[in-house]
Amino acid sequence: MLLHYIKTTVRDIAKNKFQYLLTTLGIAGGITIFAVLNFISDITNHYLVDLPNEKNLYKLEAVQEKISESGPDGSVYPSWMTPVSLEDLTKLKELQMPEIETVTLYSGLSVRNYFCSPENDERTVFEVYLRHVDANYFSLTGAEFLKGSTEAWGNSRLAVITETLAKKLFGSASNAMRQNIELRGQDNRSYGIFTVTGVINPIYAFNYQADVFLENEINDFTSSYSALARLAPGASFQQTNISIETASKSFDIKPYSEREGGGKVFFRLAGLKENMGVVPPLVQAIILFLAATALIIALFNFFNLLVSSAQARVRQFTLRKVVGAKRWALSLMFFCEIVPVILGATLLSYVFIELLMTWSDTLTLDPDLWRTIQTFLHLIYGYPLRVALYTLLACVVVIILLTYRVEKIVLVQGIRGKLLNSNRGYARKGLIFFQLLFTLLLFSVSVELFRFGTNAIPNVHHTLSKEQEKAVFFMEFMGKLGMEEKKDEIIVRVKQVSGVEAVVFTEHFFDNSRAIETLSNGKPIYFTNKKMYDGYAEFLELKEPLPVATLAPDEVIVNEALAKVLAENGETGVSLYGQNYKIVGVVPRIPYAEENELSALFPSSVTPFSSYAVKCNPGQAKVVKTEIMSIMREYLPETIPFPLHNLYDLMRRESIQLIGIIGALAIGTLMSLVITLFGIYAAVSGDTRHRRKEIAIRKINGATYRNILWKYLKQYAVMLAIILVLLVPLYMFTVKAVTKELASIGILFITWLTLVPFVLLTIYDLVKKAANENPAKVLKSE
């Protein structure tokens, strides 16, 4: 029986291969979009912030009282304004308060620019994140030991590493145990030899992760530490905070800076996600709903296809009932029909995921964030399968409803090929209604998000062409295993590469870093600060000449917008990092700063970086990049990445995530539009095909072409009008929740008016063909 059902399904799919192909592609696209955005949501709200067991777990942070003239007002400064020393945290830990069960102290920042290799192996070396911790750290953060433990800690020469690093250095976690590793600093000097005493699974949470964990006792930088505390069962959070505050006020903790009116610094407990900036649940739910809409629309089209298939096979179902087919046998027929579609869509979604993974490797993301994401990027492969299972469950529900419908076939009607009350077509019309509703909602919101995203992308004043920007590469030697000491030798060699036009020592002029200045009247202003280096005008090909060729250490050039604000407030100079600068020129715009934003051009001596910009001939950019990387690899092992990003990619870094999400919605929207229009075409085509006899009789009885056309157009026109009424509040609420701004109602009407002609023209074309048929031939064929 099963084999027979499979053969029937194969014949049906072969007969309607175009419909099934489009439906499968639509479901695959919906699964991919929903899975990817769900994964991104989990990155933001879970992987980067969650610890495995957060029950009764809090962070200990230092805050400072703010004293007004009349006395304490109860407000506090954020913890990041007051770094904590290991000494002060140790004092608190040694109090052994009964309300606190366990405390762990760890270096607040995982230190970059350390390099790890097996002992006496200078080529198998990897850049690692290093964190100093105590033995309680692993149990409180939920780190899982694959091998070893911290029982032997205390001799300061032991290390715990992650499984990822263990595989890189020794091939496996087992091989890493009791092996010696060497840590070197960015200047290539040895930090020490350590024995691996434990291997753990990587910690995903950004604030707690590292590759190598050493003991606090050997850390030379103890001025910036953090702590986690687990409360004892039954302990009161409020009462514990009072006890901690009272005790820590006697420590005489030094504040971050002496603020006017600042009081004592004390410790307090805070939630792990406090000030983390996670996406609100409502916004997260709406984004996921919009991502799922493409899948929902594709499923509606598939359900419509199943309903039409059931209608076309009424006689078959009736005959099976006559010979004694049970409910499970009828359900099995439908199940055999959905399995190939869901299976094909799932496999296609993995193909799409692989294409996205390949594309993601070309993105220029923040290196620290991308390195963190790569530790759990493999988890994305579980998401399409999970979404596919949810999709299959939805299809099973539809199968149950269809089976119930088929079971109600009246034998006389079934032999004639009709379901009970089938002429009303409620199921098909309902599916089309919701398909149109979701499509228009997704279409309208996507257009609004595209508008919002376009406005959010910085409007930067470019002086170089797009081709030239792709031919400007950046080399940064700081923190690259002694490369900074050899940079002069490397730069000489790079200048000799054919195609290189100029090499300048510069900070990253593509980075729009903001500075704040408090004017003499107390008003704060924010401005973008750029640096002017030797050969600045020539390198950036400025068409607007600068007032001066070079800047003295105390001079600055400002744009017109900043000059206007300063003049209005009676200021004659600019202050940055506590130093005053006199204005020696005003220009309309600062290169590679945002248009119409306050910006200033400072001497390159302000916060210098070990970074060089290499400008080459655009036609030789690929060859130059290859030559530069070849030179780098003579100084740096292959295991250590040396990114050579171009200016064009780095300029897009700030907006690439926003563009990616909008692009995914755009693809989903386009796919949804195609699927919706095809669904309407298939539904109306099937409806007119089933009602050919009715149309023929109407024509014989004197119905005009206009009467027949209006009968069909009327129901869809009413449907579209109702959809518009429902869309207005849905659209306004969705856009407001996601963007925090009022939506443009005009976009909704434009998208609605865009889709309506396509729908009505599709219906018009099909009804026209049916109405033009010869009634006599139709009746004869019936």
C-alpha distance (Angstrom), angle and dihedral (degrees) to the residues before:
residue distance angle dihedral
M1 . . .
L2 3.80 . .
L3 3.80 90.9 .
H4 3.80 89.6 51.6
Y5 3.81 91.4 51.2
I6 3.81 90.7 49.5
K7 3.82 90.6 51.5
T8 3.82 89.8 49.8
T9 3.82 90.4 50.3
V10 3.81 92.3 49.3
R11 3.82 90.7 51.2
D12 3.80 91.5 48.6
I13 3.80 92.4 49.0
A14 3.81 91.3 46.8
K15 3.80 90.0 50.4
N16 3.83 92.8 50.6
K17 3.80 98.5 27.9
F18 3.80 95.7 142.0
Q19 3.81 92.6 53.6
Y20 3.80 92.4 47.0
L21 3.81 93.1 45.3
L22 3.80 92.8 52.6
T23 3.79 91.6 44.5
T24 3.82 91.9 49.9
L25 3.81 91.7 48.9
G26 3.80 90.2 48.7
I27 3.80 93.6 50.7
A28 3.83 90.6 45.1
G29 3.79 90.9 52.1
G30 3.79 91.2 47.1
I31 3.82 92.3 49.4
T32 3.82 91.0 48.7
I33 3.81 96.1 48.1
F34 3.80 93.9 45.1
A35 3.81 92.8 44.7
V36 3.82 94.1 49.1
L37 3.81 95.4 46.4
N38 3.80 90.2 44.7
F39 3.80 88.5 52.7
I40 3.82 91.5 48.7
S41 3.81 89.3 49.2
D42 3.80 90.5 51.8
I43 3.82 90.2 49.1
T44 3.79 91.2 54.9
N45 3.79 98.7 40.6
H46 3.81 104.7 28.4
Y47 3.80 121.7 9.2
L48 3.80 94.8 49.1
V49 3.82 95.9 42.7
D50 3.82 112.5 21.1
L51 3.78 126.2 95.2
P52 3.84 118.9 -158.8
N53 3.82 95.9 -113.4
E54 3.80 113.9 25.3
K55 3.81 97.8 159.4
N56 3.85 109.6 133.2
L57 3.82 88.4 -9.5
Y58 3.82 118.9 136.1
K59 3.77 138.0 165.1
L60 3.81 120.5 -116.2
E61 3.77 112.0 -134.5
A62 3.78 137.2 172.0
V63 3.79 121.0 -121.0
Q64 3.77 133.6 176.7
E65 3.75 127.9 -130.7
K66 3.76 116.1 -119.9
I67 3.78 110.2 -142.5
S68 3.81 121.0 -160.0
E69 3.81 124.9 -163.6
S70 3.79 91.5 -95.3
G71 3.81 95.0 46.6
P72 3.82 141.1 -86.1
D73 3.78 114.4 -14.8
G74 3.78 96.1 -169.2
S75 3.82 98.1 -116.4
V76 3.81 123.7 129.8
Y77 3.76 138.5 -160.7
P78 3.84 120.7 -114.2
S79 3.79 114.8 -92.1
W80 3.79 94.4 -115.1
M81 3.78 89.1 67.1
T82 3.83 90.2 64.0
P83 3.82 116.8 48.1
V84 3.80 113.0 -157.0
S85 3.79 126.6 -134.6
L86 3.79 124.1 -134.1
E87 3.80 88.7 -123.4
D88 3.81 94.0 59.4
L89 3.80 93.3 44.8
T90 3.83 90.4 48.7
K91 3.82 89.4 54.8
L92 3.80 89.9 54.5
K93 3.80 92.3 46.5
E94 3.82 92.0 50.3
L95 3.82 90.8 57.6
Q96 3.82 86.8 75.2
M97 3.79 93.9 -152.8
P98 3.84 111.5 -158.2
E99 3.82 91.2 -134.3
I100 3.82 90.5 62.7
E101 3.79 117.6 70.9
T102 3.83 100.5 -175.5
V103 3.81 136.5 2.1
T104 3.79 128.9 -167.8
L105 3.80 125.5 -166.6
Y106 3.79 120.1 -156.8
S107 3.79 139.3 163.3
G108 3.78 107.3 -85.5
L109 3.79 95.2 -135.4
S110 3.77 125.6 43.2
V111 3.79 100.5 -128.5
R112 3.80 116.5 -124.8
N113 3.76 127.9 -158.5
Y114 3.79 95.7 58.9
F115 3.77 119.3 125.9
C116 3.79 126.1 -150.7
S117 3.80 129.1 -160.6
P118 3.81 138.3 154.5
E119 3.78 110.5 -85.5
N120 3.84 113.0 -76.3
D121 3.83 92.6 6.2
E122 3.81 111.7 115.9
R123 3.82 97.6 173.5
T124 3.82 102.3 48.4
V125 3.76 91.7 66.7
F126 3.82 130.3 137.2
E127 3.77 133.4 -167.8
V128 3.81 108.3 -115.2
Y129 3.77 142.8 -176.7
L130 3.79 112.0 -118.7
R131 3.80 125.7 -157.4
H132 3.80 130.0 178.3
V133 3.81 114.5 -141.1
D134 3.79 143.6 156.5
A135 3.79 126.4 -114.2
N136 3.84 93.2 -94.8
Y137 3.80 91.7 60.9
F138 3.79 96.4 84.3
S139 3.80 97.0 50.3
L140 3.82 93.6 46.9
T141 3.80 94.5 47.4
G142 3.80 90.9 45.6
A143 3.80 94.3 -119.7
E144 3.80 110.8 172.8
F145 3.81 116.3 -137.2
L146 3.79 112.1 -140.8
K147 3.78 92.1 179.6
G148 3.79 133.3 9.3
S149 3.81 128.9 -8.4
T150 3.81 141.8 -131.4
E151 3.82 95.3 -95.3
A152 3.81 91.1 112.2
W153 3.81 94.4 49.5
G154 3.77 115.2 126.0
N155 3.80 105.4 76.6
S156 3.85 92.9 81.1
R157 3.79 93.9 -132.0
L158 3.82 98.0 88.5
A159 3.79 129.8 96.8
V160 3.79 139.5 -167.7
I161 3.81 115.7 -148.9
T162 3.79 134.8 -176.0
E163 3.78 124.0 -103.3
T164 3.82 89.3 -115.6
L165 3.81 92.0 59.6
A166 3.81 91.7 41.1
K167 3.80 90.8 57.8
K168 3.81 91.3 48.3
L169 3.80 93.9 50.3
F170 3.81 103.8 33.1
G171 3.80 108.5 8.7
S172 3.81 97.5 -110.5
A173 3.79 144.2 19.5
S174 3.81 91.9 -104.4
N175 3.80 92.9 53.9
A176 3.81 91.0 50.6
M177 3.80 95.6 60.3
R178 3.83 114.2 110.8
Q179 3.79 90.8 -1.4
N180 3.79 119.0 134.9
I181 3.79 120.0 -119.5
E182 3.78 128.6 -168.9
L183 3.79 122.9 -141.7
R184 3.79 120.1 -156.5
G185 3.77 129.9 -173.9
Q186 3.78 128.2 -128.1
D187 3.81 89.7 -88.4
N188 3.84 88.9 57.7
R189 3.81 92.2 -111.8
S190 3.80 116.5 139.6
Y191 3.80 115.5 -103.7
G192 3.78 91.4 -170.1
I193 3.80 148.2 -74.6
F194 3.81 115.9 -86.1
T195 3.81 134.1 -175.6
V196 3.80 117.9 -131.3
T197 3.79 107.8 -120.6
G198 3.80 98.7 167.8
V199 3.79 143.6 16.4
I200 3.83 120.6 -153.0
N201 3.76 137.1 -175.7
P202 3.84 110.4 -98.0
I203 3.79 115.4 -86.8
Y204 3.80 106.9 -128.0
A205 3.82 99.3 -166.4
F206 3.81 105.8 102.0
N207 3.82 96.9 -140.3
Y208 3.81 93.4 53.6
Q209 3.79 106.5 34.5
A210 3.79 130.9 106.9
D211 3.80 139.1 146.5
V212 3.80 97.7 -129.2
F213 3.82 126.6 31.9
L214 3.80 120.9 -161.5
E215 3.79 132.1 176.0
N216 3.81 121.7 -85.1
E217 3.81 91.9 -124.6
I218 3.81 93.3 74.2
N219 3.81 96.7 46.8
D220 3.82 113.3 113.3
F221 3.82 93.2 -169.6
T222 3.80 106.6 68.2
S223 3.81 100.4 149.2
S224 3.80 95.7 92.2
Y225 3.79 114.4 48.6
S226 3.79 137.2 147.8
A227 3.79 134.6 -156.0
L228 3.79 140.8 -156.7
A229 3.79 123.5 -156.6
R230 3.79 131.0 -167.7
L231 3.80 114.2 -153.4
A232 3.76 120.6 -132.5
P233 3.83 116.1 -106.5
G234 3.80 109.3 -81.1
A235 3.82 94.8 14.4
S236 3.82 115.6 140.7
F237 3.79 115.8 -122.2
Q238 3.82 92.7 -149.1
Q239 3.81 95.2 46.5
T240 3.79 92.0 45.9
N241 3.79 90.4 52.4
I242 3.80 90.7 52.6
S243 3.80 90.9 51.2
I244 3.83 92.6 47.5
E245 3.81 92.3 48.0
T246 3.81 93.4 48.8
A247 3.80 93.3 48.1
S248 3.82 97.4 43.3
K249 3.81 95.7 50.2
S250 3.80 87.8 73.5
F251 3.85 91.9 58.4
D252 3.82 93.5 78.7
I253 3.82 91.9 -135.2
K254 3.78 112.1 -164.4
P255 3.83 114.9 -121.3
Y256 3.78 123.8 -127.7
S257 3.80 89.9 -111.2
E258 3.77 136.1 -8.6
R259 3.78 102.3 -99.2
E260 3.76 123.3 -171.0
G261 3.79 106.5 -99.3
G262 3.81 93.7 9.0
G263 3.80 117.1 152.5
K264 3.78 134.4 -163.2
V265 3.78 122.8 -41.7
F266 3.79 115.7 -125.2
F267 3.79 139.8 166.8
R268 3.79 127.4 -104.4
L269 3.79 139.4 171.3
A270 3.81 118.1 -107.4
G271 3.77 135.0 -179.8
L272 3.79 116.6 -93.6
K273 3.81 91.9 -119.6
E274 3.79 96.7 42.5
N275 3.83 110.2 129.8
M276 3.83 89.5 0.8
G277 3.82 94.5 124.2
V278 3.82 96.9 -134.3
V279 3.80 118.7 175.5
P280 3.83 111.1 -92.8
P281 3.83 112.5 -107.5
L282 3.82 92.9 -119.6
V283 3.82 93.1 53.5
Q284 3.79 90.1 44.4
A285 3.82 91.0 51.2
I286 3.81 92.6 49.2
I287 3.81 93.4 48.8
L288 3.80 90.6 49.7
F289 3.80 90.1 46.8
L290 3.80 90.6 53.1
A291 3.81 89.0 47.9
A292 3.81 89.9 49.6
T293 3.79 92.0 48.1
A294 3.80 92.3 80.2
L295 3.80 88.4 54.1
I296 3.81 92.0 45.7
I297 3.80 91.7 51.8
A298 3.81 91.4 49.1
L299 3.81 89.9 49.0
F300 3.80 91.7 50.4
N301 3.77 88.1 54.0
F302 3.82 90.0 49.4
F303 3.80 91.9 48.0
N304 3.80 88.7 50.2
L305 3.79 88.0 52.5
L306 3.81 90.3 51.1
V307 3.81 91.8 49.4
S308 3.80 90.8 49.6
S309 3.81 89.2 47.4
A310 3.79 90.5 51.9
Q311 3.81 90.4 49.2
A312 3.81 92.0 50.4
R313 3.82 92.4 48.8
V314 3.81 98.7 46.9
R315 3.82 93.1 118.2
Q316 3.81 89.9 51.3
F317 3.81 92.0 51.7
T318 3.82 91.0 45.6
L319 3.78 93.0 52.9
R320 3.80 91.0 48.1
K321 3.81 89.0 52.5
V322 3.81 89.8 50.4
V323 3.81 91.4 55.0
G324 3.82 91.3 48.1
A325 3.83 107.0 -93.2
K326 3.82 111.5 172.8
R327 3.81 127.8 -139.7
W328 3.82 93.0 -99.2
A329 3.82 90.6 55.0
L330 3.82 91.7 53.9
S331 3.82 90.8 46.8
L332 3.79 89.6 49.3
M333 3.82 90.0 57.3
F334 3.80 91.1 55.9
F335 3.82 92.0 42.4
C336 3.79 90.5 55.3
E337 3.79 87.2 54.4
I338 3.82 97.6 52.3
V339 3.82 99.0 41.4
P340 3.85 96.4 70.7
V341 3.81 90.7 48.4
I342 3.83 95.8 48.5
L343 3.81 91.9 41.9
G344 3.80 92.2 49.3
A345 3.81 91.7 45.9
T346 3.82 91.3 50.4
L347 3.81 93.0 50.6
L348 3.82 90.7 47.2
S349 3.80 90.5 49.8
Y350 3.83 89.3 58.1
V351 3.80 88.8 51.8
F352 3.81 88.5 52.7
I353 3.83 90.3 47.3
E354 3.81 90.7 53.5
L355 3.81 90.2 50.7
L356 3.80 89.4 50.6
M357 3.80 91.2 48.9
T358 3.79 90.1 52.2
W359 3.79 90.0 48.5
S360 3.83 92.2 48.0
D361 3.82 90.0 59.9
T362 3.80 88.4 64.0
L363 3.81 93.9 53.8
T364 3.77 121.0 106.3
L365 3.80 101.6 -135.9
D366 3.77 131.0 161.8
P367 3.84 102.9 -72.2
D368 3.83 95.6 -136.5
L369 3.80 93.0 48.6
W370 3.81 93.7 43.8
R371 3.80 91.5 48.8
T372 3.81 89.1 52.9
I373 3.80 93.8 47.1
Q374 3.79 91.0 50.6
T375 3.82 90.0 63.5
F376 3.81 90.7 67.8
L377 3.81 101.8 21.0
H378 3.80 89.3 109.3
L379 3.81 89.0 67.5
I380 3.81 90.1 73.8
Y381 3.80 89.8 78.5
G382 3.79 90.6 71.6
Y383 3.79 94.2 56.7
P384 3.84 101.6 70.8
L385 3.80 90.8 50.4
R386 3.79 90.8 49.9
V387 3.81 92.3 49.9
A388 3.81 90.2 45.7
L389 3.81 90.2 54.9
Y390 3.82 90.6 51.6
T391 3.81 88.1 48.8
L392 3.80 90.9 50.7
L393 3.81 90.6 51.4
A394 3.82 89.8 52.7
C395 3.80 88.9 51.2
V396 3.82 90.9 49.8
V397 3.81 89.2 55.6
V398 3.81 89.3 53.0
I399 3.82 89.7 48.2
I400 3.81 90.0 54.9
L401 3.81 90.8 50.6
L402 3.80 92.4 46.9
T403 3.81 91.5 48.2
Y404 3.79 89.8 51.3
R405 3.81 88.5 50.0
V406 3.80 94.0 48.7
E407 3.79 91.4 47.8
K408 3.80 89.0 61.5
I409 3.82 92.0 61.0
V410 3.79 110.9 134.2
L411 3.79 104.6 -136.6
V412 3.82 95.2 -130.8
Q413 3.78 91.9 49.8
G414 3.81 91.4 42.0
I415 3.79 92.9 55.4
R416 3.82 87.2 51.4
G417 3.84 88.1 52.1
K418 3.79 99.5 -109.0
L419 3.79 133.2 124.7
L420 3.78 121.0 -140.9
N421 3.86 106.9 -73.1
S422 3.78 87.4 -10.2
N423 3.77 92.6 151.5
R424 3.79 90.7 73.0
G425 3.83 93.3 61.3
Y426 3.81 94.8 -157.8
A427 3.80 93.9 157.4
R428 3.81 95.5 51.8
K429 3.79 93.6 42.8
G430 3.81 91.6 48.1
L431 3.78 92.0 50.5
I432 3.80 91.6 48.9
F433 3.82 90.8 47.5
F434 3.80 94.4 54.6
Q435 3.79 91.5 39.6
L436 3.80 90.2 56.7
L437 3.82 91.6 43.5
F438 3.81 94.5 52.9
T439 3.80 92.9 41.5
L440 3.78 93.3 53.2
L441 3.82 91.6 44.8
L442 3.81 92.0 51.1
F443 3.80 91.7 42.7
S444 3.82 93.7 50.3
V445 3.80 96.3 43.4
S446 3.82 91.8 46.3
V447 3.80 91.0 53.1
E448 3.81 89.9 48.4
L449 3.81 92.1 48.1
F450 3.79 90.0 47.7
R451 3.81 89.3 53.3
F452 3.80 91.2 45.6
G453 3.81 92.3 46.6
T454 3.79 92.8 47.5
N455 3.80 90.3 53.4
A456 3.83 90.5 47.3
I457 3.80 93.9 54.6
P458 3.81 107.9 97.0
N459 3.79 114.2 -103.3
V460 3.79 95.9 -136.9
H461 3.80 124.0 -171.0
H462 3.82 102.5 -120.0
T463 3.78 118.3 -163.0
L464 3.81 97.5 174.7
S465 3.78 124.8 65.7
K466 3.81 120.0 -109.7
E467 3.81 90.7 -107.0
Q468 3.80 91.7 50.9
E469 3.82 92.5 46.9
K470 3.81 88.1 57.0
A471 3.80 87.6 53.6
V472 3.83 95.7 54.7
F473 3.81 110.5 90.4
F474 3.79 129.7 -172.4
M475 3.78 126.1 -140.5
E476 3.80 119.6 -168.8
F477 3.80 117.8 -172.9
M478 3.79 100.0 177.8
G479 3.80 111.5 114.8
K480 3.83 95.5 7.6
L481 3.83 104.0 125.8
G482 3.79 99.7 -82.8
M483 3.81 95.5 -35.6
E484 3.81 92.0 125.9
E485 3.80 90.9 66.7
K486 3.81 90.5 53.9
K487 3.80 97.9 43.2
D488 3.81 95.6 106.2
E489 3.79 91.3 55.4
I490 3.82 91.2 46.1
I491 3.82 93.7 48.7
V492 3.81 91.3 52.6
R493 3.80 89.3 54.6
V494 3.83 93.5 45.4
K495 3.81 91.2 53.1
Q496 3.79 88.9 56.8
V497 3.83 93.1 56.9
S498 3.80 111.3 111.4
G499 3.79 110.5 -107.8
V500 3.81 97.0 27.5
E501 3.82 109.2 125.6
A502 3.81 102.2 178.0
V503 3.81 142.1 -4.9
V504 3.81 118.2 -159.8
F505 3.80 133.4 -177.9
T506 3.76 105.3 -124.4
E507 3.75 147.8 145.0
H508 3.79 114.9 -113.4
F509 3.79 99.9 -76.2
F510 3.80 90.0 -174.5
D511 3.85 90.3 66.1
N512 3.81 110.5 92.3
S513 3.80 97.2 -151.8
R514 3.79 114.0 179.3
A515 3.80 127.8 -138.7
I516 3.79 129.1 -167.0
E517 3.80 126.8 -141.3
T518 3.77 126.8 -174.6
L519 3.79 109.4 -143.6
S520 3.80 123.4 -139.5
N521 3.82 90.0 -98.2
G522 3.82 90.7 55.9
K523 3.80 95.6 -105.1
P524 3.82 114.0 136.9
I525 3.82 120.1 -140.3
Y526 3.79 129.8 -171.4
F527 3.78 121.9 -146.4
T528 3.80 138.7 169.9
N529 3.79 113.4 -111.3
K530 3.80 120.2 -151.7
K531 3.78 130.7 178.0
M532 3.80 128.1 -123.7
Y533 3.80 114.1 -145.2
D534 3.79 134.8 -179.5
G535 3.80 111.0 -67.8
Y536 3.83 90.9 15.6
A537 3.83 98.2 144.3
E538 3.79 95.0 44.4
F539 3.80 94.6 44.6
L540 3.81 93.5 51.6
E541 3.81 93.1 39.4
L542 3.81 93.1 -128.4
K543 3.77 114.3 -161.0
E544 3.81 91.5 -171.2
P545 3.84 107.7 66.2
L546 3.80 118.3 -128.2
P547 3.84 119.0 -119.5
V548 3.82 90.4 -120.6
A549 3.81 133.2 21.1
T550 3.83 95.3 -136.5
L551 3.79 136.8 13.2
A552 3.78 127.1 -126.3
P553 3.84 116.4 -133.1
D554 3.83 91.2 -96.0
E555 3.82 99.9 40.4
V556 3.81 132.0 96.5
I557 3.80 139.2 -176.3
V558 3.82 116.8 -144.3
N559 3.77 132.8 -167.6
E560 3.79 122.4 -116.3
A561 3.81 94.0 -100.9
L562 3.83 92.7 56.3
A563 3.81 92.8 41.4
K564 3.81 89.5 54.8
V565 3.81 93.3 50.9
L566 3.81 92.0 47.4
A567 3.80 92.2 48.7
E568 3.80 92.3 49.3
N569 3.80 89.7 54.5
G570 3.81 96.2 44.2
E571 3.81 95.8 -110.1
T572 3.82 122.2 147.4
G573 3.80 99.2 -174.6
V574 3.79 146.3 20.6
S575 3.79 129.0 -110.0
L576 3.80 123.3 -148.6
Y577 3.82 127.2 173.6
G578 3.80 90.3 -11.3
Q579 3.83 95.2 -53.2
N580 3.80 125.1 111.0
Y581 3.79 121.7 -133.0
K582 3.77 127.5 -166.3
I583 3.80 119.3 -135.2
V584 3.80 112.1 -115.5
G585 3.79 98.7 171.1
V586 3.79 147.0 4.8
V587 3.82 124.6 -140.4
P588 3.82 129.8 -175.8
R589 3.81 92.8 -122.0
I590 3.79 139.4 6.1
P591 3.83 113.6 -131.0
Y592 3.80 113.9 -105.0
A593 3.78 93.7 5.7
E594 3.78 122.8 113.3
E595 3.77 116.6 -83.6
N596 3.83 114.6 -104.8
E597 3.82 91.6 7.5
L598 3.79 123.1 122.7
S599 3.80 107.1 -98.2
A600 3.79 140.5 160.1
L601 3.80 138.1 -165.4
F602 3.84 114.0 -133.6
P603 3.84 131.9 -174.2
S604 3.79 114.8 -83.8
S605 3.82 89.1 -117.5
V606 3.82 88.3 77.2
T607 3.83 108.1 97.5
P608 3.83 95.2 -24.9
F609 3.80 121.1 -157.5
S610 3.79 131.5 -153.9
S611 3.77 89.3 -117.9
Y612 3.78 130.1 127.0
A613 3.77 129.9 -164.7
V614 3.81 116.8 -146.5
K615 3.79 116.5 -158.5
C616 3.78 117.0 -165.0
N617 3.77 140.6 168.9
P618 3.85 108.1 -74.4
G619 3.79 91.1 -133.5
Q620 3.81 91.3 56.9
A621 3.83 98.0 39.9
K622 3.83 96.2 113.4
V623 3.79 93.3 47.5
V624 3.81 92.0 47.0
K625 3.80 92.0 49.8
T626 3.80 90.9 51.3
E627 3.81 91.6 49.2
I628 3.81 92.8 48.8
M629 3.81 92.2 50.1
S630 3.79 89.4 48.9
I631 3.81 89.5 55.5
M632 3.82 91.7 46.6
R633 3.79 92.6 53.4
E634 3.81 90.4 58.9
Y635 3.81 87.4 65.1
L636 3.79 102.7 29.5
P637 3.85 129.3 49.7
E638 3.80 117.9 -113.8
T639 3.81 89.9 -116.5
I640 3.80 91.6 68.0
P641 3.81 113.8 72.9
F642 3.77 118.4 -130.9
P643 3.81 107.5 -168.1
L644 3.78 115.1 -150.7
H645 3.77 101.7 -169.8
N646 3.77 123.1 178.9
L647 3.78 125.4 -131.8
Y648 3.80 94.2 -110.8
D649 3.82 94.0 57.0
L650 3.79 93.5 43.7
M651 3.79 91.5 51.7
R652 3.80 88.0 57.2
R653 3.80 94.3 48.9
E654 3.80 94.7 92.1
S655 3.80 94.4 53.0
I656 3.81 102.2 30.5
Q657 3.82 94.7 96.7
L658 3.78 92.3 49.0
I659 3.80 90.9 46.7
G660 3.80 90.0 48.8
I661 3.81 94.2 53.3
I662 3.79 92.6 45.2
G663 3.80 89.5 46.7
A664 3.81 90.6 53.0
L665 3.79 90.2 50.4
A666 3.81 90.3 47.1
I667 3.81 91.6 52.7
G668 3.79 90.2 46.5
T669 3.78 91.3 48.3
L670 3.80 93.9 50.0
M671 3.80 90.8 46.9
S672 3.81 90.4 48.1
L673 3.80 91.9 50.8
V674 3.80 91.9 51.8
I675 3.80 92.4 46.3
T676 3.81 92.5 46.4
L677 3.79 93.8 50.0
F678 3.77 90.5 46.9
G679 3.81 90.4 47.6
I680 3.78 91.0 52.5
Y681 3.79 90.6 46.5
A682 3.81 91.5 50.6
A683 3.82 93.2 45.4
V684 3.82 95.6 48.1
S685 3.80 91.0 41.5
G686 3.78 90.6 53.4
D687 3.79 92.0 44.0
T688 3.80 93.6 51.9
R689 3.79 91.0 43.8
H690 3.80 91.2 54.1
R691 3.81 91.8 45.7
R692 3.80 99.5 46.1
K693 3.79 90.3 113.5
E694 3.82 92.1 51.4
I695 3.82 91.2 50.1
A696 3.83 90.8 48.3
I697 3.83 92.5 51.3
R698 3.81 90.8 47.8
K699 3.80 89.8 53.1
I700 3.83 91.5 49.5
N701 3.81 89.3 50.4
G702 3.80 91.0 54.7
A703 3.81 104.0 -91.9
T704 3.77 110.5 155.6
Y705 3.78 126.1 -134.8
R706 3.82 88.6 -106.9
N707 3.85 92.0 53.4
I708 3.79 92.1 53.3
L709 3.79 93.4 45.2
W710 3.80 93.3 48.5
K711 3.81 92.2 50.1
Y712 3.79 90.2 62.2
L713 3.80 99.4 34.6
K714 3.79 92.6 49.5
Q715 3.80 96.2 64.5
Y716 3.81 92.7 48.1
A717 3.82 92.3 45.0
V718 3.81 89.9 53.5
M719 3.80 89.3 46.3
L720 3.83 92.0 52.8
A721 3.82 91.4 47.7
I722 3.83 91.8 52.5
I723 3.80 90.0 46.9
L724 3.81 91.1 54.3
V725 3.81 91.2 52.6
L726 3.82 91.2 51.0
L727 3.80 93.2 43.4
V728 3.80 97.2 59.3
P729 3.84 98.0 69.6
L730 3.82 93.0 34.9
Y731 3.81 91.7 51.9
M732 3.82 95.2 44.6
F733 3.82 92.6 48.6
T734 3.82 94.6 46.0
V735 3.81 96.0 49.4
K736 3.81 92.5 44.1
A737 3.81 92.0 50.7
V738 3.83 94.7 47.7
T739 3.82 102.3 38.6
K740 3.82 101.2 23.5
E741 3.80 87.0 -132.3
L742 3.78 133.7 102.7
A743 3.78 114.0 -93.1
S744 3.79 123.8 -121.0
I745 3.81 105.2 -113.7
G746 3.79 88.6 -162.2
I747 3.80 90.6 68.6
L748 3.80 90.1 57.3
F749 3.81 92.7 53.5
I750 3.80 91.9 44.9
T751 3.80 92.6 52.5
W752 3.80 91.0 44.5
L753 3.81 91.6 50.5
T754 3.83 89.1 46.7
L755 3.79 94.2 55.9
V756 3.82 98.6 38.9
P757 3.85 96.0 69.3
F758 3.82 91.2 49.9
V759 3.80 91.2 52.0
L760 3.79 96.0 44.6
L761 3.82 93.8 44.0
T762 3.81 89.8 51.3
I763 3.81 90.6 52.5
Y764 3.82 92.1 43.0
D765 3.80 92.8 53.5
L766 3.81 94.2 50.1
V767 3.81 95.8 44.4
K768 3.80 90.1 46.7
K769 3.82 90.4 57.0
A770 3.81 91.7 48.2
A771 3.80 93.7 46.4
N772 3.82 92.7 49.7
E773 3.80 93.1 57.7
N774 3.82 118.6 108.9
P775 3.86 106.9 -101.8
A776 3.80 92.7 -146.5
K777 3.80 92.6 55.1
V778 3.80 91.2 46.3
L779 3.81 93.3 52.1
K780 3.77 90.9 45.3
S781 3.80 92.2 52.3
E782 3.81 91.2 46.3
